[in-house]
Amino acid sequence: MALGDDKAIGDGTGNGKGVSMLPGLGGKRRYGRIDADLSDDGPRRGIESKKYIFACAIFASLNSVLLGYDVGVMSGCIIFIQKDLHITEVQQEVLIGCLSFLSLVGSLAAGRTSDAIGRKWTIGLAAIIFQTGAAIMAFAPSFQVLILGRLLAGVGIGFGVMIAPVYIAEISPTVSRGSFTSFPEIFINLGILLGYISNYVFSGLPEHISWRIMLGIGILPSVFIGFALFVIPESPRWLVMQNRLEEARSVLMRINENEKEVENRLREIEEAAGVVEGDKYVEKAVWMEFLRPSPTLRRMLIIGIGIQCFQQITGIDATVYYSPTIFRDAGIKSDSQLLAATVAVGMAKTTFILVAILLIDRVGRKPLLYVSTIGMTVCLFCLGLALSLLGNNLVYPRVGILVAILAVCGNVAFFSVGIGPICWVLSSEIFPQRLRAQAVALGTVGNRLSSGLIAMSFLSMCRAVTVAGTFFIFSAISAMSVIFINMYVPETKGKSLEQIEMLIDTGREWQRIEVELGDAEHLVQKD
């Protein structure tokens, strides 16, 4: 079929209608967004569906605020907890780092739980568990009780960070999936900023009260999640796996622009789930597939787990958790000045995530990953250099402090532009439908394990090789992430979830052609 053929792209009447499908990979009707049978209310319905998906993505991402708030608020809380409960440096590392390890339990359990009870109700379960943990932490009379609350909060966060990108990827249209799937990272950054602001606002209160209020405020986002459960639908892909096809069709009608597209998407999902012609979905031994992966699944696991681990072992959580320690080492002494500097870090991290949202579905995943990881490498090296020169009195203190603040802000900004959100986007895109929930859970385990190891060893590393030396190490790891992205990560922009599975299976990149008919933009993939 020629793209220039009038019969292929129009009906010759100038009304902008076109054929419903074009051949895709291997001649199969795998992808088609050239609209057919558009009624007069087509544009209005398209706008309404996008608004509905936008609202669903926001509600599904609320759990991510909890993770971000915990990361941000704990950086300031630890100052007051140390003074109030008189905890040691080792106990500080355990208190901060244990959340990441405990979230492993939630992430592992979330995969099987979401397959059993659905994506939607797993989001609600995550909020309930975190809420309980946050309440215990706020009223903890001792370090031991504080750790108990941290345990529950970590499990809840593990559920939340795993399920949100999976749910959003499964309800989002192909052309805007990257932007919507980045929402959890936006809300993590927003939570971090709110945590920093909370630290600064309540830092003037008595030591035994300030940190409790800081932690207790983290309960509030969970309340909105209860309301969200009455608004968002269940994932249509999960419904298909449960052989609830009519319910899946009903959800697809709300998130797609026309009935023809609904039927095409439902057929693709059925084929991917193995329920064509009404055959009952038969669950395979998923974990056995992970233990004995095929070459294709092995490539997927390398990409998914690798990108998750690199996101954390470059030291981003250590930078955020211990930013007061970094700035104190740079020469800032006052607690209020330290917390004010962390607010600047939070603002940089939150602002630049918006850049990623605007560009991820326009320029693609890999270009942003390159910019992100190369920029982080440079900023981490500059931070190590600034701290090293300050430690040896080779630079004016004011200059060193300014360079350190700019390097930290630059590091979190580059992180937010690329590897921060795209890590979750890729993880939710590359795995086949029957394995997606538990595969993303496995990747999240790698992410949280890496985060925990870095958070729990940061202060010890700083004692062993100095703060400057630690950031030189992070810079070298960041440089390795550039090589990993170049060798393993595919470009998934503009491809449906089912097409991405085929892309990795065949190892082929597809050419992308953008075709505009009237005011609509349509993306056609050809071999």
C-alpha positions in Angstrom: 0.0 0.0 0.0 1.5 3.3 -1.0 1.3 6.2 1.4 0.7 8.5 -1.5 -2.2 6.5 -2.9 -5.4 8.6 -2.6 -7.4 5.4 -1.9 -5.0 4.6 0.9 -5.2 7.8 2.8 -8.5 9.4 1.8 -11.8 8.9 0.2 -11.4 11.6 -2.3 -14.1 13.8 -0.8 -11.8 16.0 1.2 -13.6 15.1 4.4 -10.4 13.9 6.1 -11.6 10.3 6.6 -9.1 7.6 6.0 -8.7 3.8 6.2 -8.8 2.2 9.5 -5.6 0.2 9.4 -2.3 0.0 7.6 0.0 -3.1 7.4 2.5 -3.3 10.1 5.4 -5.6 10.9 5.3 -8.8 8.9 2.1 -7.7 7.0 0.0 -8.0 10.2 -2.5 -5.4 11.1 -0.5 -4.5 14.2 -0.9 -0.8 14.4 -3.3 1.8 13.0 -4.2 5.2 14.2 -5.5 6.6 10.9 -9.1 7.1 11.9 -12.0 5.5 10.2 -15.7 6.3 10.5 -15.1 9.4 12.6 -18.4 11.0 13.6 -18.9 14.7 14.1 -18.3 14.3 17.8 -14.9 12.5 17.2 -12.7 15.5 18.2 -14.8 16.2 21.3 -14.7 12.5 22.3 -10.9 12.5 21.8 -10.5 15.5 24.1 -12.7 13.9 26.8 -10.8 10.6 26.7 -7.5 12.4 27.1 -8.9 14.4 30.1 -10.1 11.1 31.6 -6.7 9.4 31.1 -5.0 12.5 32.5 -7.2 12.3 35.7 -6.6 8.5 36.0 -2.8 9.0 35.7 -2.8 11.7 38.4 -4.9 9.6 40.9 -2.8 6.5 40.2 0.4 8.6 40.9 -0.7 9.8 44.3 1.2 7.0 46.1 4.4 8.3 44.5 3.9 11.5 46.5 4.3 9.4 49.6 7.7 8.0 48.5 8.9 11.5 47.5 7.7 13.1 50.7 9.4 10.5 52.8 12.7 10.9 51.0 12.6 14.7 51.2 11.3 15.0 54.8 13.6 12.4 56.2 16.7 14.5 55.1 15.6 17.2 57.6 13.8 15.0 60.2 17.0 13.1 60.9 18.6 16.2 62.3 15.9 16.6 64.9 15.4 12.8 65.5 19.1 12.6 66.3 18.8 15.4 68.8 15.6 14.1 70.3 16.1 10.3 70.5 19.9 10.5 70.7 20.5 8.0 67.9 24.0 7.0 66.6 25.3 7.5 63.1 24.8 3.8 62.4 21.2 4.1 63.5 20.8 7.1 61.2 21.9 5.0 58.2 19.6 2.1 59.3 16.6 4.4 59.7 17.1 6.1 56.3 18.2 3.0 54.3 15.9 0.4 55.8 12.8 1.9 53.9 14.3 0.9 50.6 15.1 -2.6 51.7 11.6 -3.0 53.2 10.0 -1.7 50.1 11.5 -4.8 48.4 8.8 -6.9 50.2 6.1 -4.6 48.9 7.4 -4.6 45.4 7.7 -8.4 45.2 4.2 -8.9 46.7 2.7 -6.2 44.5 3.2 -8.2 41.3 1.3 -11.2 42.4 -1.2 -9.1 44.4 -2.0 -6.9 41.3 -2.5 -10.0 39.2 -4.9 -11.4 41.8 -7.0 -8.5 42.9 -6.3 -6.0 40.1 -4.1 -2.9 39.5 -6.7 -0.5 40.9 -7.2 -2.2 44.3 -3.5 -2.7 44.7 -3.1 1.1 44.6 -5.6 1.3 47.5 -3.8 -1.4 49.5 -0.5 0.5 49.1 -2.0 3.7 50.6 -3.5 1.8 53.6 -0.3 0.2 54.5 1.7 3.4 54.2 -0.9 5.4 56.2 -0.5 2.9 59.1 3.3 3.1 59.0 3.3 7.0 58.9 1.0 7.2 61.9 3.2 4.9 63.9 6.3 6.9 63.0 4.6 10.2 64.0 3.8 9.0 67.5 6.9 6.8 68.0 8.3 7.2 71.6 11.6 5.3 70.8 13.9 4.3 67.9 12.5 0.8 67.9 8.9 1.9 67.4 10.1 4.3 64.8 11.7 1.4 62.9 8.4 -0.5 63.1 6.5 2.3 61.5 9.3 2.6 58.9 8.8 -1.1 58.1 5.1 -0.7 57.3 5.8 2.5 55.3 8.4 0.8 53.3 6.1 -2.1 52.4 3.4 0.4 51.3 5.8 2.4 49.2 7.0 -0.8 47.6 3.5 -1.6 46.5 2.9 2.0 45.3 6.1 2.5 43.2 5.6 -0.8 41.4 1.9 -0.6 40.5 1.5 3.0 39.4 3.6 2.9 36.2 2.1 -0.5 35.3 -1.4 0.7 35.6 -0.8 4.0 33.8 1.0 2.2 30.9 -1.9 -0.2 30.5 -4.6 2.5 30.2 -2.6 5.1 28.2 -2.7 5.5 24.4 0.5 4.7 22.5 1.3 8.3 21.3 1.2 9.8 24.8 2.1 6.7 27.0 5.6 8.1 27.8 4.2 11.3 29.2 1.5 9.7 31.2 3.8 7.0 32.6 6.2 9.7 33.7 3.6 11.0 36.1 4.7 8.9 39.1 8.2 10.5 38.8 6.6 13.9 38.7 4.8 13.2 41.9 7.9 11.7 43.5 9.7 15.0 42.8 6.7 17.0 44.1 6.7 14.9 47.3 10.4 15.5 47.7 9.9 19.3 47.3 7.0 19.2 49.8 9.2 17.3 52.2 11.9 19.9 52.0 9.4 22.7 52.5 7.9 20.9 55.5 11.4 20.6 57.0 12.0 24.3 56.6 8.6 25.4 57.8 8.5 23.3 61.0 12.2 23.5 61.8 11.5 26.3 64.4 9.3 24.1 66.6 10.7 22.2 69.6 12.9 19.2 68.7 10.5 16.6 70.1 7.5 18.0 68.1 9.0 19.2 64.8 10.0 15.8 63.3 6.7 14.2 64.4 4.6 16.8 62.6 6.9 16.6 59.5 6.3 12.8 59.3 2.6 13.0 60.2 1.8 15.3 57.3 2.8 12.4 55.0 -0.6 10.7 55.8 -2.6 13.4 53.9 -2.0 12.2 50.3 -3.3 8.7 51.3 -6.7 10.2 52.0 -7.1 11.4 48.5 -6.3 7.9 47.2 -9.5 6.6 48.9 -11.5 9.0 46.8 -9.5 8.1 43.7 -10.6 4.5 43.9 -14.1 5.6 43.1 -13.0 7.5 40.0 -10.4 5.4 38.2 -11.3 2.2 36.2 -9.6 -1.1 36.3 -6.8 -1.8 33.8 -8.4 -3.1 30.6 -5.4 -5.5 30.1 -5.9 -7.0 33.5 -9.7 -7.4 32.8 -8.8 -9.2 29.6 -6.5 -11.6 31.5 -9.5 -12.3 33.7 -11.6 -13.0 30.7 -13.9 -10.0 31.6 -14.0 -8.8 28.0 -17.1 -6.7 28.2 -15.7 -4.8 31.1 -12.5 -4.3 29.3 -14.4 -3.0 26.2 -16.3 -0.6 28.4 -13.0 0.8 29.8 -11.5 1.1 26.4 -14.5 3.0 25.1 -13.7 5.7 27.7 -10.0 5.9 26.9 -10.0 5.7 23.1 -11.3 8.1 20.5 -13.6 5.8 18.4 -15.2 2.4 18.4 -13.0 1.1 15.6 -9.9 1.8 17.6 -11.5 0.2 20.6 -12.0 -3.1 18.7 -8.5 -3.0 17.3 -6.9 -2.4 20.7 -9.0 -5.1 22.3 -8.0 -7.6 19.6 -4.3 -6.8 20.2 -4.7 -7.2 23.9 -6.5 -10.5 23.5 -3.8 -11.8 21.2 -1.0 -10.8 23.7 -2.9 -12.3 26.6 -3.7 -15.5 24.8 -7.5 -15.3 25.0 -8.4 -15.1 21.3 -11.7 -16.6 20.4 -12.8 -16.7 24.1 -10.2 -19.2 25.2 -9.7 -19.0 29.0 -6.5 -17.3 30.0 -4.1 -19.9 31.5 -1.5 -18.6 33.9 1.9 -19.9 33.4 4.6 -20.4 36.0 5.9 -16.9 35.7 8.8 -17.2 38.1 9.9 -20.4 36.2 10.2 -18.3 33.1 12.3 -15.8 35.0 14.6 -18.6 36.3 14.9 -20.1 32.8 14.4 -17.1 30.5 14.3 -17.3 26.7 16.9 -15.1 24.9 14.1 -12.5 24.3 13.1 -12.4 28.0 16.8 -12.3 29.0 17.2 -9.1 26.9 14.1 -7.6 28.5 15.4 -8.4 32.0 18.8 -7.0 31.3 17.2 -3.7 30.1 14.5 -3.5 32.8 16.6 -4.5 35.9 19.7 -2.7 34.5 18.1 0.7 34.0 16.4 0.4 37.5 19.7 -0.3 39.2 21.6 2.4 37.3 18.9 4.9 38.3 19.9 4.4 42.0 23.6 3.4 42.1 24.5 6.8 40.6 23.7 8.1 44.1 20.5 10.1 43.6 18.8 9.0 46.8 22.0 9.7 48.8 22.2 13.1 47.2 18.6 13.8 48.3 18.6 12.1 51.7 22.0 13.5 52.8 21.9 16.9 51.0 22.2 18.7 54.4 25.4 16.6 55.1 26.8 17.5 51.7 26.1 21.2 52.2 27.5 21.1 55.7 30.7 19.6 54.3 30.8 22.4 51.8 30.7 24.9 54.6 27.1 25.8 55.5 26.7 25.6 59.2 23.2 26.8 60.2 20.4 24.3 60.3 18.0 26.7 58.7 20.4 27.6 55.9 21.0 23.9 55.3 17.3 23.2 55.0 16.8 26.3 52.8 19.5 25.0 50.4 17.7 21.7 50.2 14.5 23.5 49.1 16.5 24.8 46.1 17.4 21.2 45.3 13.8 20.1 45.5 12.7 23.0 43.2 15.3 22.1 40.6 14.3 18.4 40.7 10.6 19.2 40.4 10.9 21.8 37.7 13.0 19.8 35.3 10.8 16.8 35.4 8.3 18.9 33.5 10.9 19.2 30.7 11.0 15.4 30.4 7.2 15.2 30.2 7.1 17.7 27.4 9.8 16.0 25.4 9.6 12.2 26.1 7.0 11.5 23.4 8.5 14.0 21.0 12.3 13.4 20.9 12.1 9.8 22.3 13.5 8.0 25.3 17.2 7.4 24.3 18.1 11.0 23.5 16.8 12.1 26.9 18.7 9.3 28.6 21.9 10.3 26.9 21.5 14.0 28.0 20.6 12.9 31.5 23.4 10.5 32.2 26.1 12.5 30.6 24.9 15.6 32.5 24.8 13.7 35.8 28.4 12.4 35.2 29.7 16.0 34.7 27.8 17.4 37.7 28.8 14.6 40.1 32.5 15.1 39.0 32.2 18.8 39.6 30.6 18.3 43.0 33.5 15.9 44.0 36.0 18.5 42.7 34.4 21.4 44.6 34.3 19.5 47.9 37.9 18.3 47.3 39.2 21.8 46.7 37.3 23.1 49.7 38.7 20.4 51.9 42.3 21.4 50.9 41.6 25.2 51.2 42.3 25.6 47.5 39.2 27.7 46.7 37.3 30.6 48.4 34.6 29.2 50.7 31.8 31.2 49.1 32.8 30.0 45.6 33.1 26.4 46.8 29.7 26.5 48.5 28.1 28.0 45.3 29.7 25.4 43.1 28.5 22.6 45.4 24.9 23.9 45.4 24.9 24.3 41.7 26.4 20.8 41.1 23.8 19.2 43.4 21.0 21.1 41.7 22.4 20.3 38.3 22.7 16.6 39.2 19.0 16.3 40.3 17.9 18.4 37.3 19.6 16.1 34.8 18.3 13.1 36.7 14.7 14.4 36.3 15.1 15.2 32.6 15.9 11.6 31.7 16.8 8.5 33.8 14.4 9.4 36.6 11.1 9.2 34.8 12.3 7.1 31.8 13.4 4.3 34.0 9.8 3.7 35.0 8.5 4.3 31.5 10.8 1.7 30.0 10.2 -0.8 32.8 6.4 -0.7 32.2 6.8 -0.9 28.4 9.2 -3.6 27.5 7.7 -6.7 29.2 5.0 -8.9 27.6 1.6 -8.6 29.1 1.5 -11.9 30.9 4.8 -11.1 32.7 4.5 -7.4 33.0 3.3 -6.9 36.6 5.8 -9.4 38.2 8.7 -8.4 35.9 8.2 -4.7 36.8 8.1 -5.9 40.5 11.5 -7.6 39.9 12.9 -4.5 38.4 11.6 -2.4 41.3 13.3 -4.8 43.7 16.6 -4.0 42.0 15.8 -0.3 42.2 15.0 -0.4 45.9 17.9 -2.8 46.8 20.3 -0.4 45.1 18.8 2.6 46.8 19.0 0.9 50.2 22.6 -0.1 49.8 23.6 3.4 48.8 21.6 5.1 51.6 22.8 2.7 54.3 26.5 3.0 53.3 26.8 6.6 52.3 28.0 8.0 55.6 30.4 5.0 56.0 31.8 5.6 52.5 32.2 9.3 53.3 34.3 8.4 56.3 36.4 5.9 54.3 37.1 8.0 51.1 35.7 11.5 52.1 32.5 13.0 50.7 34.4 14.2 47.6 35.8 10.8 46.9 32.3 9.3 47.2 31.0 11.6 44.5 33.9 10.8 42.2 32.8 7.2 42.5 29.2 8.1 41.7 30.5 10.0 38.6 32.3 6.9 37.4 29.2 4.8 37.8 27.2 7.4 35.9 29.6 7.2 33.0 29.1 3.4 32.9 25.3 4.0 32.7 25.9 5.9 29.4 27.6 2.8 28.0 24.8 0.6 29.2 22.1 2.8 27.5 24.0 2.8 24.2 24.4 -1.0 24.2 21.1 -2.3 25.5 18.3 0.2 25.7 15.9 0.3 22.6 13.9 3.3 21.5 10.2 2.6 22.3 8.7 6.0 21.3 5.5 5.7 19.3 5.1 1.9 19.6 2.3 0.0 21.2 3.1 -2.3 24.1 2.5 -5.3 21.9 4.8 -3.9 19.2 7.6 -3.3 21.7 7.4 -6.9 22.7 7.9 -7.9 19.0 10.6 -5.3 18.6 12.7 -6.8 21.4 11.9 -10.3 20.2 13.2 -9.6 16.7 15.9 -7.2 17.7 14.9 -4.8 14.9 14.4 -1.1 15.1 11.5 0.2 13.1 11.4 3.3 10.9 8.9 5.9 12.0 6.8 7.9 9.6 4.6 10.7 10.8 1.5 11.3 8.6 -0.8 14.2 9.2 -4.4 14.1 8.0 -6.2 17.4 8.7 -5.6 18.4 12.3 -4.8 14.9 13.5 -1.3 13.5 13.8 -1.0 9.8 13.1 2.0 7.6 13.6 2.5 4.6 11.2 5.1 2.0 11.8 6.5 0.1 8.8 9.1 -2.6 8.6 
